[in-house]
Amino acid sequence: MTFDIIGLCRDEPSAEATIEALLVAGPELLVADLAESGVTRLHHPDGRPLVTIEDIRLVRVPGEAHRLLGLDTETEVPHPVWWVESRAPDDDPEAETVARTFIRALLERTGGLSWSNR
């Protein structure tokens, strides 16, 4: 299993905002951009993988984020919304903290809300 946290961004995350959020998550972390697979991975300085961040996606269909995440219709989700998904190993508390910190820092720059599987 993994810990999943999704940023539902009101504004499109710029490269600058994304890099700033990565630095807030851990300036000592190593970044591996795997462009061919559409993911960015954050690694601990010892090489241990911490967080996988998928490419940012624009969700244009009204209500689609609600449907995909099982949110009630009372939850205000920006529309359209920029979907940023990050995943961390379930058995690594440091990885969960890094994933949460990254999404929180990104949302501070773009507005919006987050969803997690716990």
C-alpha positions as CSV (number, residue, x, y, z in Angstrom):
1,M,0.0,0.0,0.0
2,T,0.9,3.6,-0.3
3,F,0.0,6.9,1.3
4,D,-1.6,9.0,-1.4
5,I,-2.1,12.8,-1.3
6,I,-3.6,14.8,-4.1
7,G,-3.4,18.6,-4.5
8,L,-6.4,20.0,-6.3
9,C,-4.9,23.3,-7.4
10,R,-7.0,26.3,-8.3
11,D,-4.2,27.9,-10.4
12,E,-1.9,26.0,-12.7
13,P,1.3,25.2,-10.8
14,S,4.1,27.0,-12.5
15,A,7.6,25.4,-12.7
16,E,8.7,28.0,-10.2
17,A,5.9,27.2,-7.7
18,T,6.6,23.5,-8.1
19,I,10.3,23.9,-7.5
20,E,9.7,26.1,-4.5
21,A,7.3,23.4,-3.1
22,L,9.9,20.7,-3.7
23,L,12.5,22.8,-1.8
24,V,10.1,23.3,1.1
25,A,9.5,19.6,1.2
26,G,13.2,19.0,1.8
27,P,16.1,21.1,0.4
28,E,18.4,18.1,1.1
29,L,16.3,15.7,-1.0
30,L,17.5,14.4,-4.3
31,V,15.2,14.9,-7.3
32,A,15.0,12.4,-10.2
33,D,12.9,13.5,-13.1
34,L,11.7,10.4,-15.1
35,A,10.2,12.3,-18.0
36,E,9.6,9.2,-20.1
37,S,7.3,7.8,-17.3
38,G,5.7,11.1,-16.4
39,V,6.9,11.1,-12.8
40,T,9.3,12.9,-10.5
41,R,10.8,11.1,-7.6
42,L,12.2,12.5,-4.4
43,H,14.9,10.5,-2.7
44,H,16.5,10.7,0.8
45,P,20.2,11.7,0.6
46,D,21.0,8.0,1.4
47,G,19.2,7.1,-1.9
48,R,16.0,5.7,-0.3
49,P,12.9,6.6,-2.4
50,L,10.5,8.8,-0.5
51,V,7.9,10.3,-2.8
52,T,6.7,9.9,-6.4
53,I,4.9,12.8,-7.9
54,E,3.0,12.3,-11.1
55,D,2.8,14.8,-13.9
56,I,0.2,17.6,-13.3
57,R,-3.1,17.1,-15.0
58,L,-5.8,19.6,-15.9
59,V,-9.3,18.2,-15.0
60,R,-11.9,20.1,-17.0
61,V,-15.0,18.0,-16.5
62,P,-17.3,19.5,-13.8
63,G,-17.6,17.1,-10.9
64,E,-14.9,14.8,-12.1
65,A,-12.7,15.3,-9.0
66,H,-15.7,14.7,-6.8
67,R,-16.4,11.5,-8.6
68,L,-12.8,10.2,-8.6
69,L,-12.2,10.9,-5.0
70,G,-15.7,10.1,-3.6
71,L,-16.1,13.7,-2.3
72,D,-19.6,14.9,-1.4
73,T,-21.0,17.6,-3.6
74,E,-20.7,20.1,-0.6
75,T,-16.9,20.0,-0.9
76,E,-15.9,23.1,-3.0
77,V,-13.4,21.9,-5.6
78,P,-12.0,24.6,-8.0
79,H,-13.1,24.2,-11.6
80,P,-11.3,23.6,-13.7
81,V,-8.8,22.0,-11.3
82,W,-5.1,21.1,-11.7
83,W,-4.6,17.6,-10.2
84,V,-1.2,16.9,-8.6
85,E,-0.8,13.4,-7.2
86,S,2.0,12.2,-4.9
87,R,2.6,8.8,-3.4
88,A,4.8,7.7,-0.5
89,P,5.6,4.2,0.8
90,D,3.1,3.3,3.6
91,D,5.8,2.1,6.0
92,D,7.9,5.3,6.0
93,P,6.6,8.1,8.2
94,E,9.3,10.5,6.8
95,A,8.0,9.9,3.3
96,E,4.4,10.7,4.3
97,T,5.7,13.9,5.9
98,V,7.6,14.9,2.8
99,A,4.5,14.2,0.6
100,R,2.2,16.3,2.9
101,T,4.7,19.1,3.0
102,F,5.1,19.2,-0.7
103,I,1.4,19.4,-1.4
104,R,0.8,21.9,1.4
105,A,3.6,24.2,0.0
106,L,2.2,23.8,-3.6
107,L,-1.3,24.7,-2.5
108,E,0.0,27.8,-0.6
109,R,1.2,29.0,-4.0
110,T,-1.8,27.9,-6.2
111,G,-4.8,27.9,-3.9
112,G,-7.1,24.9,-3.7
113,L,-7.4,21.9,-1.4
114,S,-5.9,18.5,-0.7
115,W,-7.3,15.0,-0.4
116,S,-5.5,12.0,1.1
117,N,-6.3,8.4,1.7
118,R,-5.9,8.9,5.4
